[in-house]
Amino acid sequence: MKTNQNTKSPKYGHSNLDKAEIVTSLNKLLANYQIYFHKLRCFQWNIIGQDFFNLHPIFQELRKKTNQYIDNVAERIKFFDTIPLTKWNHYIKISEVKENAADLTGFEMVNEICADMRKLLAIKEDCINTIIEVSDFGTENMIKSLIFEMEKDYRMLSAWKK
């Protein structure tokens, strides 16, 4: 027996179409977070010079936070009985955050991270708009907390650049 794509799921209260929109939005966020995480790791490994003692622990802390956010987003995708994206070629294809050059200065690294944070904030805003349309309060709450945390980190890194 086939079910209508727009019928409500008894398990979550969202239609299959709504769940697909939510998961698509979350997978986009996941892909961007994965590239961002990789960039933070590379920056942490490759920072040299007079900014080393300032930026190495900052990149490490951002990387640890991002690792937790990745896990949260993936777990939320799993909540909808869907397997999160796991292949790098998928991440690279849909991510707005792009890989970085290997030989950047500390200032250039911070500029890259700030630019990536702005992209991630815009992606989260898009997620929120999708999620509000389908009344997914759990995902909305999670994304809003991710926005709040990234805005704090962005403010601090922006202050470092001045």
Summary of the structure (lengths in Angstrom):
residues: 162
radius of gyration: 17.5
end to end distance: 62.8
largest distance: 66.5
contacts: 470
relative contact order: 0.16
helix: 75%
strand: 1%
